[in-house]
Structures are given as structure tokens and as C-alpha cells.
């Protein structure tokens, strides 16, 4: 996914280079005409080539359309150059342009198609205009067509080098250099590479240009879903993005800031605006804000002028989050392997030694002590196995939050003695993998606290997901919150995870005894439509009476 995004941005940055190359060749044609030809003879075809170059430089989306543009450019250029009674040799260098553009935008096959289109057009002109068949003119045209083919193939080869897999040594050397640079740069950045902090910085920059009452920065996932990253002017927002078609629907990267009457909160009053955050032709995110006062077009354009820098900041944070998530997943699995192959095996072996000692005891009191020690070792091994399961539980592109959470609580229900009631309500679309991972880790921490410390008999887990909204609730009927230990950091870690999501975390005592942990992202009243209700180890009901 990171490589794909890099390639998309690289293609976007190549466009200005191609435009400069196209008009640079035109400048060369003009210079040759001034030095070696009569300008009156080439003025009309030159003007037509300038117009063609201008139309060919207009950005086109999607990429599939751009691939065929050099072919049409080659046809029109060949027709312009060869359609007169005299061949303007000063304009022949323009034959280089379409193959090079085709090489950069599409590849070698499109280079061959572009040169073939030029030759076909020249042959058609030769059948109609006798001067094209002149040996001198034909030789010049053939030379430039051959040179354009070679130039296009060379450009296609250079383009292919981006996709060539380097040797393993070079790969690690490049990774080492990039990671070292990333570490040094991250230390110097004013807000680091945390997406939430970067989002708040973007909102601050926008607010310095246009005043608003409430502003939100949304990140755009690979599935083109909007995820709130930072909020300013409110604790949280639950704007319904589906009803605001005029602002939210198809927010393409070529569109600038947009506004309308009617805020997101109340469509009958106030004003709302959206500023796309573009990096090349890639839409990285959106800044949405509302106010009771309207904004002028010039102010919104000034807000839009910061979009590239803001998009670069957000994309850097998102890329860093992806790298961090991959590194975290691998480290959790490594720890799970170390625990399983190390301390868990050692303690299990120690249990066999204790069994041998117990078998040789004749004193009832000593035997009772040894059996107590054996029971404690069994408990520790069970805790280690659950810790290994915690470390290895992770959301995947093919295994989402619902499936992972379901497997986790089922395992808890069968190994801990708790009666677990699970309610899943998921839509067919998913949150981003990073958001799902944070939800899973908070659920694991809440379940672990209930299992270890609450002495509960029942555990209720409710998870409702309808992006960009999500709701998680973990409740137990144990002894309640009590006084946290000085060395306990579980609640602080859960709050930090919720803050990274831009979600609201609420921890309270449960009516009837026990503890409730609620995590809300967006609107609490999530309705997804696809419900799965399960219960492990029996029980009288699936919904918590306190819910």
C-alpha cells in the first residue's frame, strides 16, 4: 500500500516535467526556425503545434485516459507537420514529444503504438501531398521518427527501473538510511508524526486564515472512507456525511475549496465549507468547518493554498503509522514466541518437578503446601497462555474487528470461567485497520482487567461498527472500579489509545455492581444492520441489564 501510494504521487510529480519537456522542444523548434528558416513559412503550423501542446498538457483523470493521449497527440502533430506543400523541417523535433510522454505515463507498448500512429499519419499524408514523397523531406522525417522511437524506448527503460527489485543488500541499505533519516526528522518536527497532533496543527493553520466555530480534519483511507483525526471547537462531532452530497460526494483532488449555506450541524442556519488536502493527484484528507458567519472566496482560496503542506504533513503521519503498525505487529508476535518457547516452557517443566515432589510427600501438611504450589504454577501457565493469545490476536485485511474480537472473547469464555455475552453489529464496510486495532487493544485491556481483578461471573461485550461511527462496550458484574494501584497503567493506556482515535472513552461503575468501559467514535447510536449475537458458557440473556 505504501509503494502504491508512492507510485501515484510520483506519477503526479512527473506531469510538470513532461509539460516542461513538451514546451522545451517547442522552444527548440522556434530557435531552429529563426536561425535556419523563414518564419512566415512555419508560423501557421507552429501556432497549431503550440495549441496542440497546450491541450495535451491539460491534466486528465483517470490514468487510463492519459495513456491514450500521446497517441492522439502523435497523430495530430504528424498531420500538422506533413499536411502542407512544404515540410517545415524546423518543426520535426516535435516528433520526440509523444513517444517520451507515452513512455513516462504508460510504458514501452504505448511508445510503439505512438510511433506507429505517427508513421501511419505520415504515410497517409504522403498519399495526398506529393512534397512528403520528396527524398530529402522523406529522409529527414524518417530520421526523426527513428530518433523518436529510440528516445521513447530509452525513457520507457528509465521508467521501468522504478519497478525493478533491488538486491537484498541494497534493500536493507536503503531501509537503514531511510529509517535513520526518519528518526532524525521525527526528532526535529514540532509535533512529531502523530496523526492526531498533525491534524490539530492543520486545523490551527486553517483557523489562522478563516475563522470557524467547529472544524474537523478527516483522513481518507485507501477505500476512500473519511475518518476523523482531529476536532477543534467541540469535544467531538457526529456530522452525517451521507446527506451532504454537494460537499462530500466525490471530493476529487482537482477540486478546490467549496462552501454552501447551511452548517453540518443544522442545514437551515450557518455556513459550511470543505478544503481538500491534495498531494499531487492523491486526495489525502479533508478539512471541514462550519460557522455562523460566511467566508469570502478569497479567504477560502487562501485556506486552500495551505492544502499541499497540510496534505504532506498528514500523509507523512499516515505513512509513519503504517510503518509503526507493521513494526508493532511483528514485535508482538516476537514476544509471543519468546514467552511460549522460553518462560512458559520453563514454568511448565517446573510443574513436573513439583508433581514428583508431591508424589514423594507423606506428611499431609507438606503435601497440601506442595499441591498449593502446583495450583499456583498452573494458574501462571494459564495466564501466560492467555498473554500469548493476546499478543497474537490482531486484525488483518482479511480478518476484521468483529471476527478477531469474537475469537478473543470466546477464548476468554472457555478458559477463564466467565460467562461471556457478545453482541456484534457490523456494516459491510470496515474502519481503517489502525482504528480497528486500537478498538481491539482497548477491548483486550478491559476484558483482562475484568478477568484478573473484578471476580466477575458475567462479561458483556458489545461492538457496533458503521464507519465512520463505532461503539464498544465492555461490562462485568464484579467488584467495581475500586482504587487503582500506583503501578497500574492500564486505564492511562486505554485513554491514550482513545485519544489517538479521536474517540471518547468513559469508564464508570455499573448499575447492579461491576464496571463499564465505553468507547465512542462518532455517533454512539450506531446502527449497522448486520447483527451477530453469541453467548459463551450459557447465561440468561445477551444484553447487559445496565446497557
N, C-alpha and C positions, 0 to 999 in steps of 0.2 A: 504493500500500500504506500509506503514511503517512497519507493523507487518510482511508482506510477505517478505520484504527485510531483516528484522532481522532474520527470519527463514532460508532464503537462506544462509546468512553469517554464521549462527550458524551451519548449516549442513556442511559447508566448514571447519569450525574450528574443527569439530568433527573428520575429517579424520585423522589428525596426532595422535589423541588419540587412534583411532582404530588400526592404524599401530603399535603404541607402545604396545597396548594390545596384538596384534597378535604375535609380536616377544617376548614380555614378557612371554607369555605362552610357546613359543618355548624354551626360556631360562630355564623355569621351567622343561620342558621335558628333556633337556640336563643335568640339575643338577640331576634329578632322575636317569637318565641313568648312570651317572658317579658314583653315590653312591650305586645303587642297581642292576645294570645290567652290562652285558658285552657290551662295546661299539661296538665291532665287530658285535654283533647281531642286533644292531639298527642303525648302521652307514648308510646303504643304505636307509631305509625308512625315517630316519631323514633328510638326504640330500634331498630326494624328497619332504618332508614337507617344508623344507626351500625354495626350488624352488617354491612350490605352494604358500607359504606366500608372496614371492616376487612378483609373478604375480598378486596375489589378492590385493596387495597394490598399484598397478598402478592406478592413477586417471582415472575415466571413466565419460563421459558425453554423453547423458543427464542422469538425475537421474533415469529415467525409466529403464535404462540398469543396473545401480548399484544395484537396488532392487533384481535382479535375481542372482547376482554374489555370494552371500553367499550360495545359493542352490547348485550351481556347485562346490563351494569350499567344501561344506559338502560331496558331492558325491565323489570327488577325494580324500579328506582326509580319508574318511572311506575305500575307495578302497586301499589306500596305507597302512593303518594300518592293515587291515584284510586280505590282499592278500597273506601274507607269510604263511609258515608252522607253525611258532610260532608267537603268538600275542605279540608284544613289548608293554608291559603294561606301560612302561615309557612314551610312546607317546600318551596314552589315554587322558590326559588333553587337547589335541588339539581339542577334540570334543566340548569344550566350545566355541571355537572361532567363527564358522559360526553362531550359534544362536544369540550371542551377537551382531555381526556385523549386522545381519538381523534386530534385534530389534532397533538398533540406526538408521539405514538407511531407514527402511521401516515400521516396526511395528509388532504387535503381529501375524498377519496372516502369515507373511513371516517367523516368528520364527517357527511356527508349520510346515510350508512347509519344512523348512531347517532340522528340526529334523526328519520329515517323510522321507526325502531324505536320511539322514544318516542311518536310520533303514532299509530302503529298500535296500540300498547298502550292509549293513552288512548281511542281510538275503540272498542276492544273493551270497555273499562270502561264507556263511555257507553251501550253497548247493554245492559249488565247493571245499572248503577247509575243511577237517574234523576237524582240530585243532580248528576252530572257534566254533565248537559244543562242545568243552571241557567245562565241567561245571564251572571250575574255571575261564576260559577265558570269557565264556558267562556271568558269574556273574559280572565280572569287567566291561565288555562292557556295560551291562545293567545299572550298577550303574552310569557310566559316561554319558550315554545317558540321564538317568533321571536327573542327575545333570545339564547337558547342557540345558535341557528343562526348568528347574526351573530358571536357571541363565538367559536364554533368556527372559522368561516371566517377570522376575524382571527388566531387562533392558528395556523391552517394556513399563512396567508400569512407570518407571522413565522418559522415553521419552514422554509419554502421559501427564505428569504433565506440560510440556511447554504449552500445548494447553488447560489446564483446566482454566475456567473462575473464577478468584478470587472473593471474596465478594466485595460489593460496598465499604465498609470501607477500605479494603486492597487496592482496586484500587486507591482510592483518596489518600491514604497514600503514595503509590508508586509514583503516579503522583506528589505529593507535594515534595517528596525527589528528584525526577529526575529534576523537574523544578528549585528547589533551587540549585542543583548541576550545571545545565545548566547555570543559571545566574552567579554563581561564576566562572565557567570555561570560559564563554564568556568574562568576565571582564579581565581575565588574558591572553587571546590569543593575540598575536601580531597584528593580522589582523581581529579579531572578527570572525564572522561566515557568513560574506557576501560572496556569491559565486564568484562575480567578483574579489573582493580583494584576495580571496583564489586562484583563477585562476591565477592572476598576480604573486602571490607568487610561485606557482608551476612553471610558466614559468621562473621566476628568478632562481629557483633552478636548472632547467634543463639547462639554459644558462650557469650556473657556471660550468657545466660538458662538454657540447657540444656547440660550438658557432653556431649561425644560424642568418640568415638575417631577417626572419619573422617567428614567432611562434604563434600558436593558441591552446588554451585549449578548448576542446569540452566536454560537459556533455552528457551522454547517458540517454535518458528518458526511462520510463517503456516500451514504444512502440519501443525501440531500434532506436530512431532517434537521430541524432547528433545536438546539439545546441551550438553555440559558446558562451563561457563565458568570455574569455579574449584574447586580441591580443597584441603582442609585436613586434615592428619593423615597424608597419604601423597603420594608423588610423582605418582601417577596411579591411577585405578581403572578396572576393566573390569566393572562390575556389569551383569549381564544383565537388562535392564529388562523383557523379554518374560515371564519366568517369575513376576514379582511382580505378579500380576493384582490382588491385593487392595489394593495401594498405588498402582500405576502406571496401571492401566487406568481410563480415564475420570476423570482428576483434575479435575473440574469446578470452576469458580470459586466455586460456592456451598458447597463442602465445606471444612471446617476441617482442622486438623492430624490426621493419622492415624498410628497405630502398630500394630505387631504383634510377636509373638515370632519370633525368628529374624532374624539380620542379613542384609544383602545379600551379604556375602562367604560366610557359612556359615549356611544356613537352619535348622540344628539348634541353634545356640547364639546367645546375644546377643539384641539387640533392634534394630529399625529403625523409623524414622519419616519422614514426609513432611509438609512445611509448604507449601501452595500460596501463591504470591505473586500476589495479585489486585489489579487496578486497575479499579475499577468491576466490570463483569461480564466483564472480559477477563482470562484467565489468562496472566500474563507469564512466569512461571517457577516452579520448584520448588526447595526446599531439602530435600535428603535426607541423613540422617545415621544412623549406627549406633553402638552401644556395647555393652559387656558388662553395663552396669547399666541397669535400666529407668527410665523417667521417669513422673512423676505427671501426671495430666490437667491440673492447674493449671499445671505448668511448660510443657507443650506449648501450652496456651492462651496463656500469656504469650509464647511464641515466635511463635504465630500473630498476636499483637497487633501485631507489628512488620511484618507482611506488606505493609501498604499502603505504608509508607515505603520498604521494600526494593523492592517492585514499581515504585514511581515512579523509584527510582534506576536499576534495570535497564532499564526502558523508555526512560528518558532516554538511557542509554548505547546502546541498540539503535537508537533514532531517530537519534542522532548518528552512529553507524556507517553507517547507510543514507545519510545526507547526505554523509558523508565518502567513501563508496564511489562515489556518483554524481559528486562533485567530482573524485575521483582518476581515474575513468574518462575524464571529459571532458578533464582536464589531460593524460593520457597521449596521447589522440588529438590534442590540440592540438600537443603536442611532436612527434608523428609527422608531422603536416602540416608543421610548421616545418622539420624536418630534411629531409623529402622535397623541399619547394619551395625550400629555402634552401641549406644547405651541401652536400647530396647533388648538387644540380644544378650548383653551382659547381665541385665537385671533378670531376664528370663532364666539364664543359666544359674544365677544366684538362687532363684526359686527352687531349682532342682536340688541344690546343695542343702537348702533349708528342709526340703522334703526328706532327705536322707537323715538329717539331724533329728527331725521329728520322729522318724521310724525307730530310731535308737533310744528314744527317751522312755524311761519307765516311771519317772516321777510325774504325777498328774499336773502339778503346778507348772513344772518346766515345760511339759508337753503343751499346756494351754498357752504359755508365752510364745512358744515356737509357732504354734498354729496361728496366733495373732500376727506374728511377724510374717507368716506366709500369706495371710489375707491382705496385709498391707502391701506386700510385693505384687500381689495380683491386682490390687487397685491401681498401683503405679503403672504397671504394664498396660492396663486398660486405658489409663489417661494418656499414656504415650501413643497408643494406637489411635485414639481419637485425635490427638495433636497431629499425627501423621496424616490422618484423613482431612483435617482442617487445612493443612499445608498444601495438600494435593488437590483440594476442591477448588475449581476455578472455572469461570465462564469462558467459553470458546466461541468462535464464529459459528460452529455447528451445534453448540450446546449452550443455550441461553440461561438467563437468570432463573426462570421457572424450573427448568429441568435440574439445574445444579442445586438450587435450594431444596427442591423436593427430595433429591437423593440424599442431601445432607441431613435434613430433619428425620427422614426415615431411618438413617443410620443411627442417629441420636436416640430415636424411639426404641430401637431394638437393643441398644447397648447400655442405656442409662437408667432404664426403669421408669422413664417418664411416659405418660400418655400424651402423644403429640397430635394436635389438631391442625391441619394445614388447609388453608384456603388460597388458591391461586386464581387470579382473574387477569388474564393477559390478552393483549391485542395481537394481531398477526405481525405487527411491526415491533421492533425492539429498540430499547435505549442503546446508546453507544456502549461498547464493551467496557470502557473505563468506568462509566456510570454504573453499569451492572456489577462490575467488580466491587465498587465501593458499597453498593447495596448489600452484596453477599457478605463482605467483611463485617459490616455493621450487624447484620443478622447473626453471623457466627459469634461475634463478641457478646451479643445479647443472649443468645442461646447458651453459650458457655457459662456466662455469669449465673443464669438460672439453674443450670445443671450442677455447677460446683458449689454455689453458695446459698441458694434460696431454700433448699429442702422441699422443692415443689413436687407435686404429683402430676399436674397437668401443665402443658405448654401449648399456647395458641399462637400460630404463625399465620399472618395474613399478608399477602403480597398482591397488589393491583398495579398493573402497568398498562398505560395507554399514552405513548410518547406524544408530547414531551412531559407528561404528567406521570407520577409514580407514587405509590404509598406502600409503606412497610410497617407492620405492627407485630411486635413480639411481646406476649404477655404470659405471666406464670401466676400460680396460686400459692407461692411460697411465703417467706417471711418478710417481704418488702425490701425497700432500699437499705435501711439501716444506716450506720455511719461508715463511710468508705475508709479503707486503710490508707495510711500515709503513702505507702509504696505502691498504691493501685493507680494505674494509668489508663485502665480500660475505657472509662467514661470520657476522659480527655481525648483519647484516640478516636472514639466514635464522633465526638463533636468536630474534631479536625477533618475527618472524612466527610461529614455533612457539609462543612464549610467549603471544602473543595468542590462539592457538587452544586453549591448554591442552594442547598435544601435546608429545611427546618427540622431540628431534632428536639423531641420532647420526651423527657423521662420523668415518670411520676409513679406514685403508689396506685395500685389497682383497687377498685371498689370490691370489697369482699376479701382483701388480702392479696399480697403479691406485688409485682412490678410490671409496669407497662412501658415499652420503648416504642415510640412512633417516629417515623422518618417520612417527611412530606416533601416531594419535589413537584412544584407547580400547584395544581389543584388537588386538594385532599379527596374530593368526591370523584374519584376516578371510576369510570365505567368502561370496561374493555370489551365485554361481550362474550368472551370465551372462558368459561369457569371450570375449574377442576377442584373438587373438594375431596380430601382424603383424610383418613384418621388412622394413626398407628397405635396399636395396643388397645383398641376398643375405646369406650367412653360414651357418654350420653348425648353429646352434642359437639358440633364442629365450630360454631361461633362462640367466642368468649362472651359470657354474660355481661361483661363490663364494656363491650365494644359499642 
